[in-house]
Amino acid sequence: MGWLVISSTLLMAQESISGFSLKDYLYPDIRFQSLNLNGYLSNSFNQNQLGVADPNQPFPFNRNQGFGLTGLAQLATFRNTRRWQTDQFARLNLNPAWSQQETPTGREARSSRLAGSIDYRGNFRRYNDRNRFWGFGVQTGLALNQSNAFQRTWANNQQLGRVQNEANSQAVNLGGYIERGMGRLEQVQDAQHALQVIEWMEKAGGLTRQPTAAEVRALAEEISRLRRRRFFDERLQNIHALEQVDALLKEQGLAREDKASYYFQLQDIWRYGGQNLRLSGQRFSVGIGGFGSYKSQGSLREFENPQQGEGLTAGDWLQQRLQGEVYLSWRKEDPFKEQWQHSFSIDTRFQVEQLNQVLSERDLLTNEETRTEDDRTWPGFSAQMAYQLGFYPDTRTFLQLSLQHGISGRMVVDGANPPDNPWANISYQAQGQLSMYYYFSPRLRLEVFSRIVWDQFGGEAQPFNPGFGWPGNYRFSWNQVASISYALF
């Protein structure tokens, strides 16, 4: 079959490059940053009339209109050196909106909203000469939302009722971690991309000789730099990248200049090669982290109708959440062949979470108030183990098979209502997943996605019971999608 020919050709080309392995590729020193500003404007208006208008209604037609505006700013930075691995992301979002509706049945509604948010996250690792590191990270966010809604109903040109709601909310969060570890994960998909360029050049007859390991490494480093170079036009970026790759190959004496097919193959391999993230190495870390959030919401509701008369109520909701954890994690990425990838990971965490929330509702005309409070603490744990096998023979085909097991639990500490079994909330999950896009030949293509999940969980009413028997709570699900395409002629 065609895929066997392609895979075997690629394997022979890679085996002929002695001394080069994906495991040995080191991602080059790269610094990258981008700042994007985006604005979106939406507006709608719709008005229609069906039949003869009712003279007793204030609105003889249906009318809907709305306006929305979104402003978005995003900042991203990335740095990779032998000393540092860092990535940062910040986002500012502003979203005002307004709408109005009128109907012949006597309903009038208006609403407006102003929402804004700002978010930031950053991860930093600093390495020493022995490949050990200190790592730390920060995440924070602020969100504000204000809304106003008004509704009124009419009959015989007289107002029957009205409702007006005003609400505003605020949310702020802050979290971070600090860790100590050893080992490093390197991105090696660009090294495979370089090998694919060499293989397709040879197939197109544009390769003068077999490259050395140093030449393949230089090509892979150039591809890594080009992938992280800032460009504002994707088409110009592709043109620039092809020019740079072509110049390097000719400088190395690897490319023939009289083969037009070589340029078409190079363009195809640049656009579709190196799309799957591949890593090499292993990393072990132990750390502590914390997270806190504060959320509040206030509302005011004023209404008037024949059934309830007049009313004016106010509501307030306040939530404070604190969480701390100690964790240990290990991850190993092994590109044991150019087309194959092993991925292993283990993650264990011990957590303590404290939640306090208060809800109050007040009738401003009678001064009556109802108030509920919830104050809980949850010590907990989680452990997860995962494995993934990846197969990436060429730019058109990939297969990923993953297996995952996890167990988690938390102890409910409620001073007002202590549970009979505080450790009843334990859950276990096992899942397997298969993703495949297999291009057997230019005429035959198969695409498959399959996922199987088994959940075993417990609660206060029914504690956790391991195994497949009863009593116990469990869920089993199997989702699968498959498609096959074949061109007869």
C-alpha positions as CSV (number, residue, x, y, z in Angstrom):
1,M,0.0,0.0,0.0
2,G,1.0,3.6,-0.5
3,W,1.5,4.3,3.2
4,L,3.8,1.4,3.5
5,V,5.9,2.7,0.7
6,I,6.0,6.2,2.1
7,S,6.9,5.0,5.6
8,S,9.6,2.6,4.4
9,T,11.1,5.3,2.2
10,L,11.2,7.7,5.1
11,L,12.7,5.1,7.4
12,M,15.5,4.3,4.9
13,A,16.2,8.0,4.4
14,Q,16.4,8.6,8.2
15,E,18.6,5.5,8.8
16,S,21.1,6.7,6.2
17,I,21.7,9.9,8.3
18,S,24.0,8.3,10.8
19,G,24.5,9.8,14.2
20,F,21.2,11.9,14.2
21,S,18.4,11.1,16.6
22,L,15.3,13.0,17.7
23,K,16.3,12.3,21.3
24,D,19.5,14.3,20.9
25,Y,17.9,17.5,19.4
26,L,18.1,20.5,21.6
27,Y,15.6,23.3,21.0
28,P,17.6,26.4,20.1
29,D,17.7,29.7,22.0
30,I,14.5,31.6,21.0
31,R,12.7,34.6,22.3
32,F,9.3,35.4,20.9
33,Q,6.6,38.0,21.8
34,S,3.4,39.2,20.2
35,L,0.7,41.7,20.9
36,N,-2.6,41.6,19.1
37,L,-5.5,44.1,19.2
38,N,-8.9,43.0,17.9
39,G,-12.2,44.8,17.7
40,Y,-15.6,43.2,16.8
41,L,-18.7,45.2,16.1
42,S,-22.2,43.6,15.6
43,N,-25.5,45.3,14.9
44,S,-28.9,43.9,14.0
45,F,-32.3,45.3,13.2
46,N,-35.4,43.4,12.3
47,Q,-39.0,44.8,11.9
48,N,-42.0,43.1,10.4
49,Q,-45.8,43.2,10.5
50,L,-48.2,40.3,9.9
51,G,-51.8,41.2,9.1
52,V,-53.7,44.3,10.2
53,A,-52.3,46.1,13.2
54,D,-54.3,46.1,16.4
55,P,-55.1,49.7,17.3
56,N,-55.4,48.8,21.0
57,Q,-51.7,47.8,21.2
58,P,-48.8,50.4,21.4
59,F,-46.6,48.3,19.0
60,P,-48.3,47.3,15.7
61,F,-45.2,45.3,14.6
62,N,-42.4,43.1,15.7
63,R,-39.2,45.0,16.2
64,N,-35.8,43.5,17.4
65,Q,-32.6,45.5,17.5
66,G,-29.3,45.0,19.1
67,F,-25.7,46.3,19.3
68,G,-22.6,44.7,20.6
69,L,-18.9,45.6,20.7
70,T,-15.9,43.5,21.7
71,G,-12.4,44.8,22.3
72,L,-9.7,42.3,22.9
73,A,-5.9,42.7,23.5
74,Q,-3.7,39.7,23.9
75,L,0.0,39.6,24.8
76,A,2.1,36.4,24.6
77,T,5.8,35.9,25.2
78,F,8.0,32.8,25.0
79,R,11.6,32.2,25.9
80,N,13.8,29.1,25.6
81,T,17.5,29.2,26.5
82,R,19.8,26.7,28.3
83,R,19.1,28.7,31.5
84,W,15.4,29.6,31.1
85,Q,12.1,28.2,29.9
86,T,9.3,30.7,30.2
87,D,5.9,31.5,28.7
88,Q,3.5,34.3,29.6
89,F,0.0,35.2,28.4
90,A,-2.1,38.3,29.2
91,R,-5.5,39.3,28.0
92,L,-7.7,42.3,28.3
93,N,-11.4,42.0,27.2
94,L,-14.1,44.7,27.0
95,N,-17.7,43.8,25.9
96,P,-20.6,46.3,26.0
97,A,-24.0,45.2,24.5
98,W,-27.5,46.6,24.2
99,S,-30.8,45.1,22.9
100,Q,-34.4,46.1,22.5
101,Q,-37.6,44.1,21.6
102,E,-41.2,45.2,20.9
103,T,-44.0,42.8,20.0
104,P,-47.7,43.3,18.9
105,T,-48.8,41.2,21.9
106,G,-47.9,44.2,24.2
107,R,-44.4,43.2,25.4
108,E,-41.5,45.7,25.5
109,A,-38.1,44.7,26.7
110,R,-34.7,46.5,26.9
111,S,-31.4,45.3,28.3
112,S,-27.8,46.5,28.5
113,R,-24.6,45.0,29.7
114,L,-21.0,46.2,30.3
115,A,-18.5,43.4,31.0
116,G,-14.7,43.6,31.2
117,S,-11.9,41.3,32.3
118,I,-8.2,41.1,32.5
119,D,-6.2,37.8,32.9
120,Y,-2.5,36.9,33.3
121,R,-0.6,33.7,33.7
122,G,3.1,33.1,33.6
123,N,5.3,30.0,34.0
124,F,9.1,30.2,34.6
125,R,11.9,27.6,35.1
126,R,15.5,28.5,35.7
127,Y,18.1,25.7,35.1
128,N,21.6,25.2,36.4
129,D,24.5,23.4,34.8
130,R,23.3,20.0,36.2
131,N,19.9,20.4,34.5
132,R,18.1,21.0,37.8
133,F,15.7,23.9,38.1
134,W,13.7,26.2,40.3
135,G,10.2,26.9,38.9
136,F,7.5,29.3,39.8
137,G,4.2,30.5,38.3
138,V,1.6,33.1,38.8
139,Q,-2.0,33.5,37.6
140,T,-4.4,36.3,38.3
141,G,-7.6,37.7,37.0
142,L,-10.2,40.4,37.5
143,A,-13.7,40.4,36.0
144,L,-16.4,43.1,36.3
145,N,-20.0,42.8,35.0
146,Q,-22.9,45.3,35.1
147,S,-26.3,44.7,33.6
148,N,-29.7,46.3,33.5
149,A,-32.9,44.7,32.1
150,F,-36.4,46.3,31.8
151,Q,-39.6,44.7,30.8
152,R,-43.1,46.1,30.5
153,T,-46.5,44.6,29.3
154,W,-49.4,46.5,27.8
155,A,-53.1,45.8,27.0
156,N,-55.6,48.2,25.5
157,N,-52.9,50.9,25.6
158,Q,-52.6,50.6,29.3
159,Q,-49.6,49.2,31.3
160,L,-50.2,45.9,33.0
161,G,-46.9,45.3,34.6
162,R,-43.3,46.1,34.7
163,V,-40.1,44.6,36.0
164,Q,-36.6,46.1,36.2
165,N,-33.5,44.2,37.2
166,E,-30.1,45.7,38.0
167,A,-27.1,43.5,38.8
168,N,-23.4,43.9,39.2
169,S,-20.7,41.4,39.9
170,Q,-17.0,41.3,40.7
171,A,-14.5,38.4,40.7
172,V,-10.8,38.4,41.4
173,N,-8.4,35.5,41.8
174,L,-4.8,35.1,42.5
175,G,-2.7,31.9,42.5
176,G,0.8,30.6,42.2
177,Y,3.3,27.8,42.8
178,I,6.9,27.2,43.4
179,E,8.7,24.0,42.6
180,R,12.1,22.3,42.6
181,G,12.9,19.7,40.1
182,M,15.3,18.0,37.6
183,G,15.2,17.2,34.0
184,R,14.0,19.0,30.9
185,L,11.6,18.5,28.0
186,E,12.7,19.5,24.6
187,Q,10.5,20.1,21.6
188,V,11.6,17.8,18.8
189,Q,8.8,18.1,16.2
190,D,11.0,20.4,14.1
191,A,13.7,17.8,14.0
192,Q,11.2,15.3,12.5
193,H,10.1,18.1,10.1
194,A,13.7,18.5,8.9
195,L,13.8,14.8,8.2
196,Q,10.6,15.0,6.3
197,V,12.0,17.8,4.1
198,I,15.1,15.7,3.3
199,E,12.9,12.6,2.5
200,W,10.6,14.5,0.1
201,M,13.5,16.3,-1.5
202,E,15.0,12.9,-2.3
203,K,11.7,11.6,-3.6
204,A,11.3,14.7,-5.9
205,G,14.9,14.3,-7.2
206,G,16.0,17.5,-5.7
207,L,18.6,16.1,-3.2
208,T,22.2,16.1,-4.3
209,R,23.5,13.7,-1.6
210,Q,22.6,12.4,1.8
211,P,23.1,15.1,4.5
212,T,25.2,14.7,7.6
213,A,23.7,14.7,11.1
214,A,25.1,18.2,11.7
215,E,23.4,19.5,8.5
216,V,20.0,18.0,9.6
217,R,20.5,19.5,13.0
218,A,21.2,23.0,11.4
219,L,18.0,22.6,9.3
220,A,15.9,21.7,12.3
221,E,17.2,24.7,14.3
222,E,16.4,27.0,11.3
223,I,12.8,25.6,11.2
224,S,12.4,26.1,14.9
225,R,13.4,29.8,14.6
226,L,11.2,30.3,11.5
227,R,8.2,28.8,13.4
228,R,8.7,31.3,16.2
229,R,9.3,34.4,14.1
230,R,6.7,37.1,14.3
231,F,4.8,37.9,11.1
232,F,1.6,39.8,10.4
233,D,0.7,38.1,7.2
234,E,0.6,34.3,7.0
235,R,1.3,34.2,3.2
236,L,4.3,36.5,3.5
237,Q,5.5,34.3,6.4
238,N,5.3,31.2,4.3
239,I,7.2,32.9,1.5
240,H,9.9,34.1,3.8
241,A,10.3,30.7,5.5
242,L,10.6,28.9,2.1
243,E,13.2,31.4,1.0
244,Q,15.2,30.8,4.2
245,V,15.0,27.0,4.0
246,D,15.9,27.0,0.3
247,A,18.9,29.3,1.0
248,L,20.2,27.1,3.7
249,L,19.8,23.9,1.7
250,K,21.7,25.4,-1.2
251,E,24.4,26.8,1.1
252,Q,24.8,23.2,2.4
253,G,25.0,22.0,-1.2
254,L,22.0,19.7,-0.7
255,A,19.5,21.2,-3.2
256,R,19.4,21.0,-7.0
257,E,18.5,24.3,-8.6
258,D,17.0,22.9,-11.8
259,K,14.2,20.9,-10.3
260,A,10.8,22.7,-10.3
261,S,9.2,19.8,-8.5
262,Y,11.5,20.4,-5.6
263,Y,9.9,23.8,-4.8
264,F,6.4,22.4,-4.9
265,Q,7.4,19.6,-2.6
266,L,9.1,22.0,-0.2
267,Q,6.1,24.2,-0.1
268,D,3.8,21.3,0.7
269,I,6.1,19.9,3.4
270,W,6.5,23.3,5.0
271,R,2.7,23.9,5.3
272,Y,1.8,20.4,6.6
273,G,4.9,19.1,8.3
274,G,5.7,19.4,12.0
275,Q,2.1,19.9,13.1
276,N,2.1,17.4,15.9
277,L,3.9,18.4,19.1
278,R,6.6,16.0,20.0
279,L,8.9,16.2,23.1
280,S,12.0,14.4,24.3
281,G,13.4,14.0,27.8
282,Q,11.9,13.7,31.3
283,R,11.1,16.1,34.1
284,F,10.5,15.5,37.8
285,S,9.2,18.2,40.1
286,V,7.9,18.6,43.7
287,G,6.2,21.8,44.7
288,I,3.6,23.8,46.6
289,G,0.9,26.0,45.3
290,G,-2.0,28.1,46.4
291,F,-5.1,29.7,45.0
292,G,-7.6,32.2,46.3
293,S,-10.7,33.8,44.8
294,Y,-13.3,36.4,45.8
295,K,-16.6,36.7,44.1
296,S,-19.5,39.0,44.9
297,Q,-22.8,39.8,43.2
298,G,-25.5,42.4,44.0
299,S,-28.9,42.7,42.5
300,L,-31.9,45.0,42.8
301,R,-35.4,44.0,41.5
302,E,-38.3,46.3,41.2
303,F,-41.7,45.1,39.9
304,E,-45.4,46.0,39.6
305,N,-48.2,43.7,38.4
306,P,-51.9,43.0,39.3
307,Q,-51.1,39.7,41.0
308,Q,-48.3,40.8,43.4
309,G,-48.7,44.5,43.5
310,E,-45.5,46.5,43.9
311,G,-42.3,45.1,45.1
312,L,-38.6,46.1,45.7
313,T,-36.1,43.4,46.6
314,A,-32.3,43.3,46.9
315,G,-30.0,40.3,46.9
316,D,-26.3,39.9,47.7
317,W,-24.0,36.9,47.2
318,L,-20.5,36.6,48.5
319,Q,-18.0,33.7,48.0
320,Q,-14.4,33.3,49.3
321,R,-12.4,30.3,48.3
322,L,-8.9,29.4,49.4
323,Q,-6.9,26.4,48.3
324,G,-3.4,25.0,49.0
325,E,-1.6,22.0,47.7
326,V,1.5,20.0,47.7
327,Y,2.3,18.0,44.6
328,L,4.8,15.6,43.0
329,S,4.9,15.0,39.3
330,W,6.9,13.1,36.7
331,R,6.8,13.1,33.0
332,K,8.8,11.2,30.4
333,E,8.7,11.8,26.6
334,D,10.5,9.2,24.5
335,P,10.7,9.6,20.7
336,F,12.2,6.1,20.4
337,K,11.9,6.2,16.6
338,E,11.4,9.0,14.2
339,Q,7.8,8.0,13.7
340,W,7.0,6.7,17.1
341,Q,6.5,8.3,20.5
342,H,6.1,7.1,24.1
343,S,4.6,9.4,26.7
344,F,4.3,8.6,30.4
345,S,3.2,10.8,33.3
346,I,2.4,10.5,37.0
347,D,0.9,13.3,39.1
348,T,0.0,13.2,42.8
349,R,-1.5,16.0,44.8
350,F,-2.6,16.6,48.4
351,Q,-4.9,19.6,48.8
352,V,-6.8,21.6,51.4
353,E,-9.7,23.8,50.3
354,Q,-11.8,26.2,52.3
355,L,-15.0,27.7,51.1
356,N,-17.2,30.4,52.7
357,Q,-20.2,31.9,51.0
358,V,-23.1,34.0,52.1
359,L,-26.5,34.6,50.4
360,S,-28.9,37.2,51.6
361,E,-32.2,38.5,50.2
362,R,-34.0,41.6,51.5
363,D,-37.5,43.0,50.9
364,L,-36.8,46.8,51.0
365,L,-40.5,47.6,51.5
366,T,-41.1,45.3,54.6
367,N,-37.4,45.1,55.8
368,E,-37.7,41.3,55.9
369,E,-34.4,39.5,55.3
370,T,-33.4,35.8,54.7
371,R,-29.7,34.8,55.0
372,T,-27.9,31.5,54.5
373,E,-24.2,30.8,55.1
374,D,-22.0,27.9,54.0
375,D,-18.6,27.3,55.6
376,R,-16.7,24.2,54.6
377,T,-13.2,22.8,54.6
378,W,-12.1,19.9,52.3
379,P,-8.8,18.1,52.7
380,G,-8.3,16.0,49.6
381,F,-6.0,14.0,47.4
382,S,-5.6,13.0,43.8
383,A,-3.4,10.6,41.9
384,Q,-3.2,10.2,38.1
385,M,-1.2,8.0,35.8
386,A,-1.3,8.2,32.0
387,Y,0.4,6.7,28.9
388,Q,0.2,7.6,25.3
389,L,1.5,6.0,22.2
390,G,1.9,8.1,19.1
391,F,2.6,7.2,15.5
392,Y,3.5,10.0,13.0
393,P,4.8,8.4,9.8
394,D,4.3,11.4,7.5
395,T,2.5,14.7,7.2
396,R,-0.8,13.1,6.3
397,T,-1.1,10.3,8.9
398,F,-1.1,10.1,12.7
399,L,-2.3,7.7,15.3
400,Q,-2.6,8.3,19.0
401,L,-3.6,5.8,21.7
402,S,-3.8,6.9,25.3
403,L,-4.7,5.2,28.6
404,Q,-5.4,7.0,31.8
405,H,-6.2,6.0,35.4
406,G,-7.0,8.4,38.2
407,I,-8.3,8.4,41.8
408,S,-9.3,11.4,43.9
409,G,-11.2,12.1,47.1
410,R,-11.9,14.7,49.6
411,M,-12.9,14.8,53.2
412,V,-15.9,17.0,54.0
413,V,-15.5,19.0,57.2
414,D,-18.8,20.8,58.1
415,G,-19.0,22.1,61.6
416,A,-22.7,22.7,61.5
417,N,-23.7,19.4,59.9
418,P,-20.8,16.8,60.2
419,P,-21.3,13.9,57.8
420,D,-21.4,10.3,59.0
421,N,-18.7,9.2,56.6
422,P,-16.4,12.2,55.8
423,W,-14.3,10.2,53.3
424,A,-17.3,9.0,51.3
425,N,-16.5,11.3,48.4
426,I,-13.9,9.2,46.5
427,S,-13.9,8.6,42.8
428,Y,-12.0,6.5,40.4
429,Q,-11.8,6.9,36.6
430,A,-10.2,4.8,33.8
431,Q,-10.4,5.8,30.2
432,G,-8.9,4.9,26.9
433,Q,-8.8,7.0,23.7
434,L,-7.9,6.4,20.1
435,S,-7.5,9.2,17.5
436,M,-6.5,8.2,14.0
437,Y,-6.2,10.0,10.7
438,Y,-4.8,7.4,8.3
439,Y,-4.0,8.3,4.7
440,F,-3.5,4.8,3.2
441,S,-3.2,6.2,-0.4
442,P,-4.3,9.3,-2.4
443,R,-7.6,7.4,-2.9
444,L,-8.3,5.9,0.5
445,R,-8.5,7.8,3.8
446,L,-9.8,6.6,7.2
447,E,-10.6,8.8,10.3
448,V,-11.4,7.3,13.7
449,F,-12.1,8.7,17.1
450,S,-13.0,6.3,20.0
451,R,-13.2,7.0,23.7
452,I,-14.1,4.6,26.6
453,V,-14.7,5.9,30.1
454,W,-15.4,4.1,33.4
455,D,-16.3,6.1,36.5
456,Q,-16.6,4.7,40.0
457,F,-17.7,7.2,42.6
458,G,-19.1,7.5,46.1
459,G,-21.1,10.0,48.1
460,E,-22.7,10.5,51.5
461,A,-25.7,8.4,50.5
462,Q,-23.7,5.6,48.9
463,P,-20.0,5.4,49.9
464,F,-17.3,4.4,47.4
465,N,-17.3,0.7,46.6
466,P,-14.4,-0.4,44.4
467,G,-15.0,-3.1,41.8
468,F,-17.7,-3.8,39.2
469,G,-20.3,-5.1,41.6
470,W,-23.2,-3.4,43.5
471,P,-23.8,-1.5,45.7
472,G,-21.9,1.3,44.2
473,N,-22.2,4.3,41.9
474,Y,-20.7,4.0,38.4
475,R,-20.9,5.3,34.9
476,F,-19.7,3.7,31.7
477,S,-19.6,5.4,28.3
478,W,-18.3,4.6,24.9
479,N,-18.2,7.2,22.1
480,Q,-17.0,6.5,18.7
481,V,-16.9,8.3,15.3
482,A,-15.5,6.8,12.2
483,S,-15.4,7.9,8.5
484,I,-13.9,6.4,5.5
485,S,-13.4,8.0,2.1
486,Y,-12.5,6.2,-1.2
487,A,-12.3,7.8,-4.6
488,L,-13.4,5.2,-7.2
489,F,-12.3,7.4,-10.2
